[in-house]
């Protein structure tokens, strides 16, 4: 599955909403579950669908990779919201992309949601397409006016989907809307962020952003200085939840599949804002997100193979993003990472405090990963073969 042209550009924007998987050997036939689509009169659809003759007011897209149990809870959460929409005269569909899972996630969807009162489209891929590729696949099959992306470890609070649609209806210049993300215990999670820059990268790597979160200068990366109760125009919103306007995507194209994981939503929000649309954060749209923020390091400074792989993916995507949007400034990212990690290594390697010595090993690992990411992306110029 490959949506990148030979020169690495995003596909032509006028072909973005064709039927998914028409000529993709890596895909199994999509399964339409739940009630069959019936011909509807315009009066039976919501205002968004009526205005543009879309089949549904909203399409909710979930990408899953070995998250069967959470996926079940997620789809149940979506179903509940879709039934609430139906009572208000709004039409919705659910699209689930199974990213080559090995835990029978797709079989669970077929078995448990085949008789759903809400249309469910199951799309199976025999390879892991990553976040960008899998969501692109679903968006090309979606029939809703608005496109909602929801992580499989994220769940709507009652009324959240209806609230998001209302905001989009009331703000036609908004291309992407984000929600207040909270953890399982209601704890705040970063929900609206600033675009990456050399300065923001320095704030994160140096620890200044976490040490002074209430400062408008040092807390700018995750807007930790701002009240989470206030609606705001922002640079970008996390992919755990977002609602997108189809007209914006028609102008910009979908996710750039150079980004297998990380930075794809940052890149898309940047392109959408470049077309004159706004990106808004709405505090009254509340989503519980299990994944949350893992951070750059663990408290015990030990990393599993999987955690190191994710760190590598993040570095690859960061380099690709900076090369794409900032050109030669990508060298600044390499220099910052190298300089700060060498400083950490020197500071902790011969410390008399044994508790600090694992930090030197952590710094060494990050240095090694950055050099590997630089080599594999040729300084952010290319995306390594997928799946990563």
Residue pairs with C-beta under 8 A, 6 or more apart in sequence:
1 24
1 26
1 27
1 125
1 127
1 129
1 133
1 137
1 386
2 257
2 386
3 10
3 11
3 133
3 136
3 254
3 257
4 10
4 257
4 258
4 383
5 11
8 258
8 382
8 383
10 253
10 254
10 256
10 257
11 253
11 254
13 250
13 251
13 252
13 253
16 139
16 140
16 249
16 250
16 253
16 254
17 139
17 140
17 142
17 246
17 250
18 140
19 140
19 141
20 27
20 30
20 123
20 137
20 138
20 140
20 141
21 27
21 29
21 30
21 123
21 137
21 141
26 125
26 126
26 127
26 129
27 123
27 124
27 125
27 126
27 137
28 124
28 125
28 126
30 121
30 122
30 123
30 124
30 141
31 110
31 121
31 122
31 124
32 119
32 120
32 121
32 122
33 109
33 110
33 113
33 114
33 116
33 119
33 120
33 121
33 122
34 113
34 114
34 115
34 116
34 117
34 118
34 119
34 120
35 116
35 117
35 118
35 119
37 55
37 119
40 55
40 91
42 50
42 53
43 50
44 89
44 91
45 54
45 56
45 57
45 89
45 90
45 91
46 57
46 85
46 88
46 89
46 90
46 91
46 165
47 57
47 169
48 54
48 57
48 58
48 90
48 145
48 146
48 165
48 168
48 169
49 55
49 56
49 57
49 90
49 91
49 144
49 145
51 145
52 145
52 246
54 143
54 144
54 145
54 246
55 91
55 93
55 143
55 144
56 91
56 92
56 93
56 119
56 143
56 144
56 145
57 85
57 90
57 91
57 92
57 144
57 145
57 146
57 165
58 85
58 90
58 91
58 92
58 93
58 144
58 145
58 146
58 147
58 148
58 161
58 165
58 243
59 92
59 93
59 94
59 95
59 138
59 139
59 142
59 143
59 144
59 146
59 147
59 148
60 78
60 81
60 82
60 92
60 93
60 94
60 95
60 148
60 150
60 161
61 95
61 96
61 97
61 135
61 138
61 139
61 142
61 147
61 148
61 149
61 150
62 71
62 74
62 75
62 78
62 94
62 95
62 96
62 97
62 150
62 151
62 152
63 96
63 97
63 99
63 131
63 134
63 135
63 138
63 151
63 152
64 71
64 96
64 97
64 98
64 99
64 101
64 105
64 152
65 98
65 99
65 100
65 101
65 128
66 101
66 102
66 103
66 105
67 101
67 103
67 105
67 152
67 153
68 101
68 103
68 104
68 105
68 108
70 152
70 153
70 290
71 96
71 105
71 108
71 109
71 152
72 108
72 112
73 155
74 150
74 151
74 152
74 153
74 154
74 155
75 94
75 96
75 109
75 113
75 120
77 155
77 156
78 94
78 118
78 150
78 156
78 161
79 94
79 113
79 116
79 117
79 118
80 156
80 158
81 92
81 156
81 158
81 159
81 160
81 161
81 162
82 92
82 94
82 118
82 161
83 117
83 118
84 158
84 159
84 161
84 162
85 91
85 92
85 161
85 162
85 165
86 92
86 118
88 162
90 162
90 165
91 144
92 118
92 144
92 161
93 118
93 119
93 120
93 121
93 142
93 143
93 144
94 113
94 116
94 118
94 119
94 120
94 121
95 120
95 121
95 123
95 138
95 141
95 142
96 106
96 109
96 120
96 121
96 122
96 123
97 123
97 124
97 125
97 129
97 134
97 135
97 137
97 138
98 105
98 106
98 109
98 122
98 123
98 124
98 125
99 125
99 128
99 129
99 130
99 134
100 125
100 126
100 127
100 128
100 387
106 122
106 124
109 120
109 122
110 122
113 120
114 120
121 138
121 141
123 137
123 138
123 141
125 134
125 137
127 386
127 387
128 386
128 387
129 137
129 257
129 386
129 387
130 257
130 259
130 260
130 261
130 386
130 387
130 388
131 239
131 255
131 259
131 260
131 261
131 264
132 254
132 255
132 256
132 257
132 258
132 259
132 260
132 261
132 264
133 255
133 257
133 260
133 386
135 149
135 254
135 255
136 254
136 255
136 257
139 147
139 249
139 254
140 254
144 246
145 246
146 164
146 165
146 168
146 243
146 244
146 245
146 246
147 243
147 244
147 246
147 249
148 161
148 164
148 241
148 242
148 243
148 244
149 239
149 241
149 242
149 243
149 244
150 156
150 240
150 241
150 287
151 239
151 240
151 241
151 289
151 291
153 240
153 289
153 290
153 291
154 181
154 240
154 241
154 287
154 288
154 289
154 290
154 291
155 287
155 288
156 287
157 286
157 287
157 288
160 179
160 285
160 286
160 287
163 282
163 284
163 285
164 177
164 179
164 243
164 282
164 285
165 243
167 174
167 177
167 280
167 282
167 285
168 174
168 177
168 243
168 245
171 177
171 278
171 280
173 276
173 277
173 278
174 245
174 277
174 278
174 279
174 280
175 244
175 245
175 248
175 252
175 272
175 273
175 275
175 277
175 278
175 279
176 236
176 237
176 242
176 243
176 244
176 245
176 248
176 268
176 269
176 272
176 277
176 279
176 280
177 237
177 242
177 243
177 244
177 279
177 280
177 281
177 282
177 285
178 191
178 192
178 234
178 237
178 238
178 241
178 242
178 279
178 280
178 281
178 282
178 285
179 191
179 237
179 241
179 242
179 281
179 282
179 285
179 286
179 287
180 188
180 191
180 228
180 281
180 282
180 283
180 284
180 285
180 286
180 287
181 188
181 189
181 190
181 191
181 238
181 240
181 241
181 287
181 288
181 289
182 188
182 189
182 286
182 287
182 288
182 289
183 189
183 288
183 289
183 290
183 292
184 288
184 290
188 228
189 289
189 292
189 293
190 222
190 223
190 224
190 238
190 293
191 228
191 237
191 238
191 281
192 222
192 223
192 226
192 232
192 234
192 235
192 236
192 237
192 281
193 221
193 222
193 223
193 234
193 235
193 236
193 237
193 238
193 266
194 200
194 220
194 221
194 222
194 223
194 234
194 235
194 236
195 235
195 236
195 266
195 270
196 263
196 266
196 318
196 321
196 322
197 326
198 329
198 332
198 333
198 336
200 209
200 220
200 221
201 318
201 333
201 336
202 208
202 336
203 209
203 218
203 220
203 221
204 221
204 296
205 296
205 336
205 337
205 340
206 340
208 218
209 218
209 219
209 220
209 221
209 222
209 224
211 218
212 218
212 219
213 219
213 222
213 224
213 225
214 224
214 225
215 225
216 225
219 225
223 232
223 234
226 232
228 283
229 283
230 283
231 280
231 281
231 282
231 283
232 280
232 281
233 278
233 279
233 280
233 281
234 279
234 280
234 281
235 266
235 269
235 270
235 273
235 279
236 265
236 266
236 269
236 270
236 279
237 265
237 269
237 279
237 281
238 265
239 264
239 265
240 287
240 289
240 291
241 285
241 287
241 289
242 265
245 277
248 272
248 275
248 277
249 272
251 275
252 268
252 271
252 272
252 274
252 275
253 271
254 268
255 264
255 265
255 267
255 268
256 264
256 267
256 268
256 324
257 383
257 386
258 320
258 324
258 383
259 267
259 317
259 320
259 321
259 383
260 313
260 316
260 317
260 383
260 384
260 386
260 387
260 388
261 310
261 313
261 314
261 317
261 388
262 313
262 314
262 317
262 318
263 317
263 318
263 320
263 321
264 317
266 321
267 321
267 324
267 325
269 279
270 325
272 279
273 279
294 307
294 310
296 311
297 362
298 307
300 358
301 358
301 359
301 361
301 362
302 358
303 311
303 362
303 365
308 365
308 369
311 366
311 369
312 369
312 372
312 373
313 388
315 337
315 369
315 370
315 373
316 373
316 376
316 377
316 383
316 384
316 388
318 333
318 373
319 330
319 333
319 334
319 373
319 374
319 377
319 379
319 380
320 377
320 380
320 383
321 380
322 329
322 330
322 332
322 333
322 380
323 330
323 377
323 379
323 380
323 381
324 380
330 379
330 380
331 379
334 370
334 374
334 379
337 366
337 367
337 370
338 367
338 370
341 363
341 364
341 366
341 367
341 370
342 363
342 367
344 359
344 360
344 362
344 363
345 360
345 363
345 364
345 367
347 356
347 360
348 356
348 357
348 359
348 360
348 363
349 357
349 360
351 357
351 360
374 380
376 384
377 383
377 384
